[in-house]
Amino acid sequence: MNGEPSYEDLITSISSMSKTQVKQRLLHFKGRPRLDFTESFLDGLTTDRLRHILLAAMITSRRH
């Protein structure tokens, strides 16, 4: 095992985050793909949409 959390653990972790927590993770995401969102753009999205974006970014970053 490579030390990374399983997809199930990742999903569980993200689903328990508040909107503020997810926004902060997206604004300070250090992986690939590089994300370039403004806080005002993220404010207009639902928590579920933000979680979806974060999960997609984290899954994609595992491939790089």
PDB file of N, CA, C and O in Angstrom:
ATOM      1  N   MET A   1       0.852  -1.188   0.000  1.00  0.00           N
ATOM      2  CA  MET A   1       0.000   0.000   0.000  1.00  0.00           C
ATOM      3  C   MET A   1       0.888   1.238   0.000  1.00  0.00           C
ATOM      4  O   MET A   1       1.957   1.225   0.609  1.00  0.00           O
ATOM      5  N   ASN A   2       0.474   2.283  -0.657  1.00  0.00           N
ATOM      6  CA  ASN A   2       1.319   3.455  -0.842  1.00  0.00           C
ATOM      7  C   ASN A   2       1.113   4.547   0.198  1.00  0.00           C
ATOM      8  O   ASN A   2       1.689   5.625   0.053  1.00  0.00           O
ATOM      9  N   GLY A   3       0.338   4.326   1.215  1.00  0.00           N
ATOM     10  CA  GLY A   3       0.143   5.312   2.268  1.00  0.00           C
ATOM     11  C   GLY A   3      -0.950   6.330   2.010  1.00  0.00           C
ATOM     12  O   GLY A   3      -1.284   7.111   2.901  1.00  0.00           O
ATOM     13  N   GLU A   4      -1.512   6.339   0.819  1.00  0.00           N
ATOM     14  CA  GLU A   4      -2.609   7.256   0.524  1.00  0.00           C
ATOM     15  C   GLU A   4      -3.909   6.666   1.042  1.00  0.00           C
ATOM     16  O   GLU A   4      -4.085   5.447   1.041  1.00  0.00           O
ATOM     17  N   PRO A   5      -4.824   7.528   1.486  1.00  0.00           N
ATOM     18  CA  PRO A   5      -6.121   7.003   1.932  1.00  0.00           C
ATOM     19  C   PRO A   5      -6.882   6.377   0.760  1.00  0.00           C
ATOM     20  O   PRO A   5      -6.694   6.761  -0.395  1.00  0.00           O
ATOM     21  N   SER A   6      -7.728   5.426   1.073  1.00  0.00           N
ATOM     22  CA  SER A   6      -8.548   4.805   0.032  1.00  0.00           C
ATOM     23  C   SER A   6      -9.542   5.837  -0.501  1.00  0.00           C
ATOM     24  O   SER A   6      -9.774   6.878   0.114  1.00  0.00           O
ATOM     25  N   TYR A   7     -10.116   5.524  -1.648  1.00  0.00           N
ATOM     26  CA  TYR A   7     -11.122   6.432  -2.206  1.00  0.00           C
ATOM     27  C   TYR A   7     -12.296   6.587  -1.249  1.00  0.00           C
ATOM     28  O   TYR A   7     -12.842   7.680  -1.100  1.00  0.00           O
ATOM     29  N   GLU A   8     -12.680   5.501  -0.607  1.00  0.00           N
ATOM     30  CA  GLU A   8     -13.790   5.569   0.345  1.00  0.00           C
ATOM     31  C   GLU A   8     -13.450   6.510   1.500  1.00  0.00           C
ATOM     32  O   GLU A   8     -14.291   7.306   1.917  1.00  0.00           O
ATOM     33  N   ASP A   9     -12.227   6.423   2.018  1.00  0.00           N
ATOM     34  CA  ASP A   9     -11.807   7.315   3.100  1.00  0.00           C
ATOM     35  C   ASP A   9     -11.773   8.764   2.630  1.00  0.00           C
ATOM     36  O   ASP A   9     -12.156   9.673   3.367  1.00  0.00           O
ATOM     37  N   LEU A  10     -11.317   8.973   1.412  1.00  0.00           N
ATOM     38  CA  LEU A  10     -11.260  10.312   0.839  1.00  0.00           C
ATOM     39  C   LEU A  10     -12.663  10.907   0.712  1.00  0.00           C
ATOM     40  O   LEU A  10     -12.890  12.061   1.075  1.00  0.00           O
ATOM     41  N   ILE A  11     -13.587  10.122   0.202  1.00  0.00           N
ATOM     42  CA  ILE A  11     -14.974  10.573   0.048  1.00  0.00           C
ATOM     43  C   ILE A  11     -15.599  10.875   1.403  1.00  0.00           C
ATOM     44  O   ILE A  11     -16.284  11.885   1.564  1.00  0.00           O
ATOM     45  N   THR A  12     -15.363  10.006   2.368  1.00  0.00           N
ATOM     46  CA  THR A  12     -15.907  10.217   3.713  1.00  0.00           C
ATOM     47  C   THR A  12     -15.358  11.498   4.322  1.00  0.00           C
ATOM     48  O   THR A  12     -16.097  12.272   4.930  1.00  0.00           O
ATOM     49  N   SER A  13     -14.067  11.715   4.157  1.00  0.00           N
ATOM     50  CA  SER A  13     -13.436  12.915   4.703  1.00  0.00           C
ATOM     51  C   SER A  13     -14.000  14.183   4.069  1.00  0.00           C
ATOM     52  O   SER A  13     -14.342  15.133   4.775  1.00  0.00           O
ATOM     53  N   ILE A  14     -14.098  14.200   2.754  1.00  0.00           N
ATOM     54  CA  ILE A  14     -14.604  15.383   2.051  1.00  0.00           C
ATOM     55  C   ILE A  14     -16.074  15.626   2.374  1.00  0.00           C
ATOM     56  O   ILE A  14     -16.496  16.773   2.520  1.00  0.00           O
ATOM     57  N   SER A  15     -16.846  14.565   2.484  1.00  0.00           N
ATOM     58  CA  SER A  15     -18.280  14.737   2.749  1.00  0.00           C
ATOM     59  C   SER A  15     -18.550  15.303   4.137  1.00  0.00           C
ATOM     60  O   SER A  15     -19.627  15.843   4.386  1.00  0.00           O
ATOM     61  N   SER A  16     -17.592  15.186   5.034  1.00  0.00           N
ATOM     62  CA  SER A  16     -17.784  15.718   6.384  1.00  0.00           C
ATOM     63  C   SER A  16     -17.297  17.163   6.519  1.00  0.00           C
ATOM     64  O   SER A  16     -17.462  17.772   7.576  1.00  0.00           O
ATOM     65  N   MET A  17     -16.700  17.715   5.461  1.00  0.00           N
ATOM     66  CA  MET A  17     -16.179  19.082   5.514  1.00  0.00           C
ATOM     67  C   MET A  17     -17.293  20.107   5.328  1.00  0.00           C
ATOM     68  O   MET A  17     -18.259  19.880   4.599  1.00  0.00           O
ATOM     69  N   SER A  18     -17.135  21.227   6.000  1.00  0.00           N
ATOM     70  CA  SER A  18     -18.055  22.349   5.815  1.00  0.00           C
ATOM     71  C   SER A  18     -17.698  23.080   4.519  1.00  0.00           C
ATOM     72  O   SER A  18     -16.648  22.838   3.924  1.00  0.00           O
ATOM     73  N   LYS A  19     -18.577  23.963   4.100  1.00  0.00           N
ATOM     74  CA  LYS A  19     -18.316  24.745   2.889  1.00  0.00           C
ATOM     75  C   LYS A  19     -17.025  25.543   3.041  1.00  0.00           C
ATOM     76  O   LYS A  19     -16.226  25.612   2.108  1.00  0.00           O
ATOM     77  N   THR A  20     -16.821  26.135   4.192  1.00  0.00           N
ATOM     78  CA  THR A  20     -15.610  26.919   4.437  1.00  0.00           C
ATOM     79  C   THR A  20     -14.365  26.049   4.338  1.00  0.00           C
ATOM     80  O   THR A  20     -13.365  26.461   3.749  1.00  0.00           O
ATOM     81  N   GLN A  21     -14.417  24.863   4.904  1.00  0.00           N
ATOM     82  CA  GLN A  21     -13.268  23.959   4.853  1.00  0.00           C
ATOM     83  C   GLN A  21     -12.960  23.543   3.419  1.00  0.00           C
ATOM     84  O   GLN A  21     -11.798  23.523   3.013  1.00  0.00           O
ATOM     85  N   VAL A  22     -13.984  23.213   2.659  1.00  0.00           N
ATOM     86  CA  VAL A  22     -13.772  22.795   1.270  1.00  0.00           C
ATOM     87  C   VAL A  22     -13.203  23.955   0.459  1.00  0.00           C
ATOM     88  O   VAL A  22     -12.278  23.764  -0.330  1.00  0.00           O
ATOM     89  N   LYS A  23     -13.747  25.147   0.646  1.00  0.00           N
ATOM     90  CA  LYS A  23     -13.238  26.320  -0.070  1.00  0.00           C
ATOM     91  C   LYS A  23     -11.761  26.540   0.230  1.00  0.00           C
ATOM     92  O   LYS A  23     -10.977  26.805  -0.681  1.00  0.00           O
ATOM     93  N   GLN A  24     -11.379  26.435   1.487  1.00  0.00           N
ATOM     94  CA  GLN A  24      -9.980  26.630   1.858  1.00  0.00           C
ATOM     95  C   GLN A  24      -9.076  25.584   1.214  1.00  0.00           C
ATOM     96  O   GLN A  24      -7.977  25.904   0.762  1.00  0.00           O
ATOM     97  N   ARG A  25      -9.537  24.341   1.173  1.00  0.00           N
ATOM     98  CA  ARG A  25      -8.748  23.281   0.527  1.00  0.00           C
ATOM     99  C   ARG A  25      -8.580  23.567  -0.960  1.00  0.00           C
ATOM    100  O   ARG A  25      -7.507  23.341  -1.518  1.00  0.00           O
ATOM    101  N   LEU A  26      -9.633  24.063  -1.604  1.00  0.00           N
ATOM    102  CA  LEU A  26      -9.547  24.382  -3.030  1.00  0.00           C
ATOM    103  C   LEU A  26      -8.649  25.593  -3.284  1.00  0.00           C
ATOM    104  O   LEU A  26      -7.858  25.596  -4.227  1.00  0.00           O
ATOM    105  N   LEU A  27      -8.770  26.604  -2.456  1.00  0.00           N
ATOM    106  CA  LEU A  27      -7.968  27.814  -2.631  1.00  0.00           C
ATOM    107  C   LEU A  27      -6.484  27.563  -2.397  1.00  0.00           C
ATOM    108  O   LEU A  27      -5.642  28.281  -2.937  1.00  0.00           O
ATOM    109  N   HIS A  28      -6.157  26.555  -1.602  1.00  0.00           N
ATOM    110  CA  HIS A  28      -4.757  26.271  -1.254  1.00  0.00           C
ATOM    111  C   HIS A  28      -4.317  24.887  -1.729  1.00  0.00           C
ATOM    112  O   HIS A  28      -3.405  24.291  -1.156  1.00  0.00           O
ATOM    113  N   PHE A  29      -4.961  24.384  -2.764  1.00  0.00           N
ATOM    114  CA  PHE A  29      -4.653  23.054  -3.295  1.00  0.00           C
ATOM    115  C   PHE A  29      -3.259  23.057  -3.904  1.00  0.00           C
ATOM    116  O   PHE A  29      -2.950  23.896  -4.750  1.00  0.00           O
ATOM    117  N   LYS A  30      -2.412  22.115  -3.474  1.00  0.00           N
ATOM    118  CA  LYS A  30      -1.012  22.097  -3.904  1.00  0.00           C
ATOM    119  C   LYS A  30      -0.687  20.995  -4.902  1.00  0.00           C
ATOM    120  O   LYS A  30       0.486  20.771  -5.202  1.00  0.00           O
ATOM    121  N   GLY A  31      -1.676  20.315  -5.412  1.00  0.00           N
ATOM    122  CA  GLY A  31      -1.408  19.204  -6.324  1.00  0.00           C
ATOM    123  C   GLY A  31      -1.619  19.581  -7.774  1.00  0.00           C
ATOM    124  O   GLY A  31      -1.796  20.746  -8.132  1.00  0.00           O
ATOM    125  N   ARG A  32      -1.592  18.544  -8.589  1.00  0.00           N
ATOM    126  CA  ARG A  32      -1.948  18.692  -9.985  1.00  0.00           C
ATOM    127  C   ARG A  32      -3.313  18.083 -10.144  1.00  0.00           C
ATOM    128  O   ARG A  32      -3.519  16.984  -9.629  1.00  0.00           O
ATOM    129  N   PRO A  33      -4.234  18.681 -10.790  1.00  0.00           N
ATOM    130  CA  PRO A  33      -4.107  19.868 -11.610  1.00  0.00           C
ATOM    131  C   PRO A  33      -4.004  21.128 -10.759  1.00  0.00           C
ATOM    132  O   PRO A  33      -4.449  21.162  -9.612  1.00  0.00           O
ATOM    133  N   ARG A  34      -3.416  22.149 -11.339  1.00  0.00           N
ATOM    134  CA  ARG A  34      -3.346  23.433 -10.649  1.00  0.00           C
ATOM    135  C   ARG A  34      -4.722  24.078 -10.722  1.00  0.00           C
ATOM    136  O   ARG A  34      -5.343  24.135 -11.784  1.00  0.00           O
ATOM    137  N   LEU A  35      -5.182  24.557  -9.589  1.00  0.00           N
ATOM    138  CA  LEU A  35      -6.507  25.180  -9.521  1.00  0.00           C
ATOM    139  C   LEU A  35      -6.342  26.682  -9.393  1.00  0.00           C
ATOM    140  O   LEU A  35      -5.435  27.154  -8.707  1.00  0.00           O
ATOM    141  N   ASP A  36      -7.207  27.430 -10.043  1.00  0.00           N
ATOM    142  CA  ASP A  36      -7.119  28.886 -10.030  1.00  0.00           C
ATOM    143  C   ASP A  36      -8.515  29.484  -9.858  1.00  0.00           C
ATOM    144  O   ASP A  36      -9.025  30.172 -10.742  1.00  0.00           O
ATOM    145  N   PHE A  37      -9.114  29.211  -8.719  1.00  0.00           N
ATOM    146  CA  PHE A  37     -10.444  29.728  -8.421  1.00  0.00           C
ATOM    147  C   PHE A  37     -10.327  30.961  -7.540  1.00  0.00           C
ATOM    148  O   PHE A  37      -9.431  31.057  -6.703  1.00  0.00           O
ATOM    149  N   THR A  38     -11.248  31.909  -7.739  1.00  0.00           N
ATOM    150  CA  THR A  38     -11.326  33.035  -6.814  1.00  0.00           C
ATOM    151  C   THR A  38     -12.311  32.676  -5.706  1.00  0.00           C
ATOM    152  O   THR A  38     -13.192  31.835  -5.886  1.00  0.00           O
ATOM    153  N   GLU A  39     -12.147  33.317  -4.582  1.00  0.00           N
ATOM    154  CA  GLU A  39     -13.056  33.061  -3.470  1.00  0.00           C
ATOM    155  C   GLU A  39     -14.482  33.464  -3.831  1.00  0.00           C
ATOM    156  O   GLU A  39     -15.434  32.797  -3.426  1.00  0.00           O
ATOM    157  N   SER A  40     -14.639  34.547  -4.585  1.00  0.00           N
ATOM    158  CA  SER A  40     -15.994  34.983  -4.949  1.00  0.00           C
ATOM    159  C   SER A  40     -16.678  33.963  -5.865  1.00  0.00           C
ATOM    160  O   SER A  40     -17.887  33.759  -5.757  1.00  0.00           O
ATOM    161  N   PHE A  41     -15.926  33.322  -6.761  1.00  0.00           N
ATOM    162  CA  PHE A  41     -16.502  32.277  -7.603  1.00  0.00           C
ATOM    163  C   PHE A  41     -16.942  31.099  -6.745  1.00  0.00           C
ATOM    164  O   PHE A  41     -18.051  30.590  -6.910  1.00  0.00           O
ATOM    165  N   LEU A  42     -16.085  30.667  -5.837  1.00  0.00           N
ATOM    166  CA  LEU A  42     -16.409  29.527  -4.979  1.00  0.00           C
ATOM    167  C   LEU A  42     -17.600  29.830  -4.076  1.00  0.00           C
ATOM    168  O   LEU A  42     -18.389  28.936  -3.769  1.00  0.00           O
ATOM    169  N   ASP A  43     -17.736  31.082  -3.650  1.00  0.00           N
ATOM    170  CA  ASP A  43     -18.872  31.470  -2.803  1.00  0.00           C
ATOM    171  C   ASP A  43     -20.209  31.220  -3.499  1.00  0.00           C
ATOM    172  O   ASP A  43     -21.212  30.953  -2.838  1.00  0.00           O
ATOM    173  N   GLY A  44     -20.226  31.306  -4.817  1.00  0.00           N
ATOM    174  CA  GLY A  44     -21.465  31.127  -5.568  1.00  0.00           C
ATOM    175  C   GLY A  44     -21.852  29.676  -5.818  1.00  0.00           C
ATOM    176  O   GLY A  44     -22.923  29.407  -6.361  1.00  0.00           O
ATOM    177  N   LEU A  45     -20.998  28.745  -5.430  1.00  0.00           N
ATOM    178  CA  LEU A  45     -21.274  27.327  -5.662  1.00  0.00           C
ATOM    179  C   LEU A  45     -21.843  26.674  -4.406  1.00  0.00           C
ATOM    180  O   LEU A  45     -21.586  27.116  -3.286  1.00  0.00           O
ATOM    181  N   THR A  46     -22.606  25.636  -4.610  1.00  0.00           N
ATOM    182  CA  THR A  46     -23.148  24.894  -3.469  1.00  0.00           C
ATOM    183  C   THR A  46     -22.032  24.078  -2.822  1.00  0.00           C
ATOM    184  O   THR A  46     -20.994  23.817  -3.430  1.00  0.00           O
ATOM    185  N   THR A  47     -22.271  23.687  -1.589  1.00  0.00           N
ATOM    186  CA  THR A  47     -21.300  22.855  -0.878  1.00  0.00           C
ATOM    187  C   THR A  47     -21.084  21.539  -1.611  1.00  0.00           C
ATOM    188  O   THR A  47     -19.952  21.068  -1.715  1.00  0.00           O
ATOM    189  N   ASP A  48     -22.149  20.945  -2.117  1.00  0.00           N
ATOM    190  CA  ASP A  48     -22.010  19.688  -2.855  1.00  0.00           C
ATOM    191  C   ASP A  48     -21.151  19.859  -4.106  1.00  0.00           C
ATOM    192  O   ASP A  48     -20.330  18.995  -4.414  1.00  0.00           O
ATOM    193  N   ARG A  49     -21.330  20.955  -4.824  1.00  0.00           N
ATOM    194  CA  ARG A  49     -20.526  21.202  -6.028  1.00  0.00           C
ATOM    195  C   ARG A  49     -19.053  21.392  -5.648  1.00  0.00           C
ATOM    196  O   ARG A  49     -18.163  20.882  -6.328  1.00  0.00           O
ATOM    197  N   LEU A  50     -18.802  22.119  -4.573  1.00  0.00           N
ATOM    198  CA  LEU A  50     -17.427  22.321  -4.108  1.00  0.00           C
ATOM    199  C   LEU A  50     -16.779  20.995  -3.723  1.00  0.00           C
ATOM    200  O   LEU A  50     -15.616  20.744  -4.042  1.00  0.00           O
ATOM    201  N   ARG A  51     -17.534  20.161  -3.044  1.00  0.00           N
ATOM    202  CA  ARG A  51     -17.012  18.845  -2.660  1.00  0.00           C
ATOM    203  C   ARG A  51     -16.685  18.014  -3.895  1.00  0.00           C
ATOM    204  O   ARG A  51     -15.667  17.323  -3.933  1.00  0.00           O
ATOM    205  N   HIS A  52     -17.540  18.081  -4.892  1.00  0.00           N
ATOM    206  CA  HIS A  52     -17.313  17.344  -6.132  1.00  0.00           C
ATOM    207  C   HIS A  52     -16.018  17.806  -6.805  1.00  0.00           C
ATOM    208  O   HIS A  52     -15.221  16.982  -7.255  1.00  0.00           O
ATOM    209  N   ILE A  53     -15.812  19.103  -6.871  1.00  0.00           N
ATOM    210  CA  ILE A  53     -14.600  19.652  -7.489  1.00  0.00           C
ATOM    211  C   ILE A  53     -13.362  19.212  -6.711  1.00  0.00           C
ATOM    212  O   ILE A  53     -12.362  18.812  -7.307  1.00  0.00           O
ATOM    213  N   LEU A  54     -13.427  19.285  -5.386  1.00  0.00           N
ATOM    214  CA  LEU A  54     -12.283  18.880  -4.564  1.00  0.00           C
ATOM    215  C   LEU A  54     -11.982  17.399  -4.742  1.00  0.00           C
ATOM    216  O   LEU A  54     -10.821  17.016  -4.891  1.00  0.00           O
ATOM    217  N   LEU A  55     -13.005  16.571  -4.728  1.00  0.00           N
ATOM    218  CA  LEU A  55     -12.794  15.137  -4.915  1.00  0.00           C
ATOM    219  C   LEU A  55     -12.162  14.864  -6.281  1.00  0.00           C
ATOM    220  O   LEU A  55     -11.214  14.085  -6.379  1.00  0.00           O
ATOM    221  N   ALA A  56     -12.676  15.494  -7.322  1.00  0.00           N
ATOM    222  CA  ALA A  56     -12.118  15.302  -8.665  1.00  0.00           C
ATOM    223  C   ALA A  56     -10.654  15.737  -8.720  1.00  0.00           C
ATOM    224  O   ALA A  56      -9.825  15.057  -9.324  1.00  0.00           O
ATOM    225  N   ALA A  57     -10.340  16.856  -8.096  1.00  0.00           N
ATOM    226  CA  ALA A  57      -8.953  17.340  -8.087  1.00  0.00           C
ATOM    227  C   ALA A  57      -8.041  16.375  -7.336  1.00  0.00           C
ATOM    228  O   ALA A  57      -6.924  16.102  -7.776  1.00  0.00           O
ATOM    229  N   MET A  58      -8.513  15.864  -6.213  1.00  0.00           N
ATOM    230  CA  MET A  58      -7.688  14.953  -5.421  1.00  0.00           C
ATOM    231  C   MET A  58      -7.482  13.617  -6.134  1.00  0.00           C
ATOM    232  O   MET A  58      -6.388  13.054  -6.087  1.00  0.00           O
ATOM    233  N   ILE A  59      -8.507  13.113  -6.782  1.00  0.00           N
ATOM    234  CA  ILE A  59      -8.366  11.864  -7.535  1.00  0.00           C
ATOM    235  C   ILE A  59      -7.409  12.071  -8.710  1.00  0.00           C
ATOM    236  O   ILE A  59      -6.555  11.225  -8.976  1.00  0.00           O
ATOM    237  N   THR A  60      -7.555  13.189  -9.405  1.00  0.00           N
ATOM    238  CA  THR A  60      -6.678  13.486 -10.533  1.00  0.00           C
ATOM    239  C   THR A  60      -5.231  13.645 -10.080  1.00  0.00           C
ATOM    240  O   THR A  60      -4.315  13.198 -10.770  1.00  0.00           O
ATOM    241  N   SER A  61      -5.018  14.275  -8.930  1.00  0.00           N
ATOM    242  CA  SER A  61      -3.647  14.488  -8.454  1.00  0.00           C
ATOM    243  C   SER A  61      -2.955  13.178  -8.108  1.00  0.00           C
ATOM    244  O   SER A  61      -1.726  13.109  -8.140  1.00  0.00           O
ATOM    245  N   ARG A  62      -3.701  12.155  -7.783  1.00  0.00           N
ATOM    246  CA  ARG A  62      -3.102  10.844  -7.492  1.00  0.00           C
ATOM    247  C   ARG A  62      -2.475  10.226  -8.728  1.00  0.00           C
ATOM    248  O   ARG A  62      -1.565   9.404  -8.616  1.00  0.00           O
ATOM    249  N   ARG A  63      -2.942  10.604  -9.888  1.00  0.00           N
ATOM    250  CA  ARG A  63      -2.452  10.027 -11.145  1.00  0.00           C
ATOM    251  C   ARG A  63      -1.141  10.653 -11.591  1.00  0.00           C
ATOM    252  O   ARG A  63      -0.473  10.112 -12.472  1.00  0.00           O
ATOM    253  N   HIS A  64      -0.757  11.781 -11.004  1.00  0.00           N
ATOM    254  CA  HIS A  64       0.451  12.507 -11.439  1.00  0.00           C
ATOM    255  C   HIS A  64       1.598  12.242 -10.511  1.00  0.00           C
ATOM    256  O   HIS A  64       2.692  12.765 -10.717  1.00  0.00           O
TER     257      HIS A  64
END
